[in-house]
Amino acid sequence: MNELVLTRKKSRVFRELNTIVTVAAREITIFFKSPGTAIMSLAMPLMMMGMIGGNLIQNMTGGLGFEFGRFMLVGMLVNMLFMVTTMGMTSLVDDHEIDFNQEMLISPVSRYSLVTGKILGAGFAAVISMAGTLIIGLIMGITLPVGKLLLILALSPLMCLSGGALAMIIIGLIKSKRTANLAVMLITMPQMFLSGAVIPINNTSGALLVLNRIMPMTYCLDLTRAVLYAGSPEYDSVVMFNPTVNFAVITALTVICLIIGTFFFARSEKNR
């Protein structure tokens, strides 16, 4: 009897994993069939890193106590993961219009597996954008150690899940593609400036402090910088929290957003 129960549990786990992989593979296939999306994933870092970052390096980096170029490069890498993943989640609105979402939700699998697969698939384009950011950084003379870069890459799925889970709350409430795109920008652009992606926030206070403390990107950035600056004299000047605290907060916020967003998403499809 115990063996039968164990077999059923394993079968269910494999089914859920297969669902995640299948949904993610669909999103990756769509990405490759949309050249414009691929071009934007590579071109966006040129604007974000080259123009915004270039101006900051030339005009606002005196007396910081650490190399601003590397600080900003890490910020842009995480920012692109968030931005591109959340933008990719708006394709759920297209799936809503062709009834694909309903077809997925009536399948005998967990809705969380469906949403997780969607986020990871959207995150593929985000990882491509990381390559574009690194290329622009190289052109600007900013590089990262290969070992540290691999660690950041290993953390990228967690960043994508965090950004995608936050976007799910918006997508679950909005069914207009235009409105969804605007709403997603409203939750990504403030995080870029308030979470420390391009501007240090160690001395932030008041309302801005409250805002950056509730933003998932703040902790994703701090964890990534903790990985990069570990063992360096600049660590205390750049990293705000213990990496364990960062990881715990990211996980908690991701789970909370995923539960709320999936609930809204499933309810909106059920009430059509």
N, C-alpha and C positions, 0 to 999 in steps of 0.2 A: 504493500500500500504506500509506504514511504517513498519507494522508488518511483511509483507512478506519479505521485505528487511532485517529486523532484524533476521528473522528466517533463511534466507539464509546465513547471516554472521555467525550466531551461528553454522549452519551446517558445514560451511567451517572450522571454528576454531576447531570443534570437529574432523573433518576429518584430519586436519593437526596434531592435538595432537595424534590421533590414529596412524597416520603414524610414528611419532616419537617413540611412545611406541612399535609399531610392529617391526620396524627396530632395536631398542635397544634390544628387547627381542630375536630377531634372533641372535644378536652378543653374548648375554649372553648364549644362548643355545649352540652356537658353542664353547664358552669358556669351558662349562662344559663337552662337548664331546671331548675336547682336553686336556687330563691329563697333557701332557708336558707343555702346556701353564700355567696351574694352578700351577704346580710345580715351573716353572721359576718365576712366580709372587711372590712366597713365598721365593724362593732361592736367587733371585737377591738382596733383602735387606741384606742378610747375607754377601754378598761380599761388597756391597756399605757401609752399616752401620758398619758391624763388622770389616772388614779389613781396609778400608780407614779411617773410623771414629775412630776406635780403635787406629790406629797409630797416628792420629792427637791429640787425647786426651792425649796420653802418651808422646808426644814429642813437641807439639807446642801450648800449651794452657796457658802458664805462663803470668801473668800480663794483662789479657784481661779486667778484671773488671766485668765479668759476667760468669755464669756457661756455659762452652763451650758444655758440653754434651747435655743439653736441647736445646741450640742454634742449634747444629748440627742435633738433632733429628727432629726438625721442618723442617730444610732444607732438610733432607732426605725424609720426608713425602711428601713435595711438589715436590721434584725432582722425586720421584717414580710415583707420579700422572702424571707428564709431560711425563716421559720416557715411561711408560707402555702404556699410552693413545696413544702417537705418534707411538709407535711400533705396536699397534693394528690397527692403521689406514692403515698400509701397506696391510691389507687383501683386501683393495679395488682393489689392483692389481690382486689378485686372482679372485675377482668378475668380473674384467674386462675381464679376459681370458675366463671365462665361460658365458660371455654376461649377467650376472646378473645385472650389472650396467645399461645397456641399458633398460632392462626390468623395472627397477625401474623408470628410467627417463621418460619413455613414459606414466607412470601412471598419472592420473589427480590430482597430489598433488605438492606442492612446493618442488623444489629441495633442498631448505634450510631445510625443515623438514626432508628430507631423510638424508642429511649430519649431521644434529643435532642428529638424532636418532643413526646414525653410531658412532658419537663421544661419546655419552653417553653410548652406548653399550660397546665400547672399554674402557670407563672409569670404567666400572664395575671391570675389571681385575685390574685396577689401584688401586681401593679402597681395593681390596683383598691384593695387595702388601703393602698397608698401615698397614694392620694387621700384615704382616710379619715384617715390620719395627718396629712396636711397640713391638713385641715379642723380637726381637733382642735388642731393647733398654732396655727392662725389664731385660734381661739377663745381660746387661752391667750396670744395676743399674740406668737407666735413666727413669723417669716416668713423665707423664703429668697429671694435675688435670682432673677428669672426665668431669666436666663442660666445660673446655677449649677444651678438645678433641672433645666433641660433637659440639662445635662451628666450629672447624676446619673441622669436617666431613660435617657440613652444607655448608661450603665453597667449598668442594671438587668438586661438579659439575661445578662450575665456573672455577676452575683450569683445569679440564679436557677439558672443552670447549675451554679454552685459548690455551692449548697445542695442542688439536686436530685441531683447526682452523689454527694454524701455520703449522701443518703437511699437511693440505689439499693443501697448495700452492705447496709443493713438490710433493705430490701424483698426483696433476693435471698436472704436467709437466713430470713425469716419469712413464713409464709403464713396467719397468723391476723390478721384485721383489728383485733381488739382489741389484740393484742400489738404489731402494727405501729404503731398509734397511740401506745401507751405508749413504744415504742422511739424513735419520731420525736421525741416530747417530750423524751426523755432526751438527745437529741443537739442539740436546739435551745435548751432552757432554760439549760443550763450555758453555752452560747456567749453567750447574752444578757448574762450577768453577768460572765463571764470574759474576753470579747473587747473589752470597753470600750464596749458599746452605751449603757449608762446610768451606768457608774462609770468614771472615768479609771483607766488601768492603767499609766501611764508609770513608776511607781515599784514595780511589782509585782516580787516576787522569789521564789526557791525553787520549790516544786512548782507554784504558781499561774502562775509565769512560763513554765515548761515547757508547761503545759496551754494557756495562751493563744497560745503560739507555734505549736502544731500545729493550731489551729482555723482553718479557712478564713475564718470571719467576721471574725477579727482583721484580716486583710489587706484584706478587702473594705471594712471600716469605715475603715481608715486611708487607703486609696486615695480613698474618697469624701470624707473630711474634707480630704485634700490638695487635691482639686478645689475644695471649698467655701472653704477658708481660704487658697488660693494668693494671695500678694501682701499678706496681712494681717499685722499685728504679732503676732497670736495663733498663727501657723502653727507656730512651734517649740514652743509649749506644748501643742499639740493633736496634731500629726502626729509619728509615731514613725519611719517609714521613708521612704526615697526612693520616689516613685510608681512608678518603673521596677521596683524590687525588689518592691513590692506586686503589680504586674501579673504579673510573672514567677512569683511564688509562687502566686498565685491560679490562673494557667493550669496550672502544674505539678500542684497539688493537685487541680484539677478533672479533668485528664486521667487522673491516677492513680486517683482515685475512680471515674471513669466506666468505666475499663477493668475494674477489680475488680468494681464493682457490676453491670456488664453481663454479665460472666462468671458471677457467682453467679445472676443473674436467668435467663440462658439455660439454665444447668445445672439450675436448679430446675424449669424448665418441661420440659426434656428428660427428667428423671428421674421424672416423674409416674407 
